[in-house]
Each structure stands twice: as C-alpha cells, then as structure tokens.
C-alpha cells in the first residue's frame, strides 16, 4: 500500500486510512485486506474508529468468542450445588481463563 495514497501501515501491521481519505482509497484498502490477509482500520483524528478484516479472520473471531462464552457458562454456579468434580472443573476453567487474560494483557 502506498503512503501517498493515504494508506499507512501502523507498527502493529494494520493498514490505516483516515475517514477523509477513505473514499479515494477504499478499493485498494479492501484488496489489501482480502489478498494481504491483514486487518485495516479507518481513523478519525488519528484514532482507530472501525476495522475491516478478512472473512476468515472474522469467522475465527466469532468461533473463538463462542468457545470463550461456553467456557464462561461452564463456570457458572448451576444452583444445584453440583458434584465436587463439577466444582473442580469449573474452578480449573476459571483459573485458565483468568491466566489467559493476564497473559494477553501483558
């Protein structure tokens, strides 16, 4: 992507284009997302306001979110007390989710 077209590649590899330059660069930006398999972002006043991602990235993100939601559901207290084994499994999942969140946030 050429910088003179208003598209910039940020340090994290995301292609950025300002909303002011978006219309003139939309076709190129979408091609870069599709064929370059990298996300892009529209910016307003230098801050990212929206992302465009390849379909496989989006589909994987939706699947990952569903998995995380299911894991959270499995940690909920079902009200019936559950078996000791169920409580250990729930605690293990909670601990793993917490540990993963800490690792990602670092």
Protein Blocks (a to p, Z undefined) as FASTA:
>chain_A
ZZklopacdfkopacddfklmmmmmmmmmmmmmmnopacdddeehiafbdcddfklmmmm
mmmmmmmmmmmmmmpcehnopafklmmmmmmmmmmmmmmmmmmmZZ
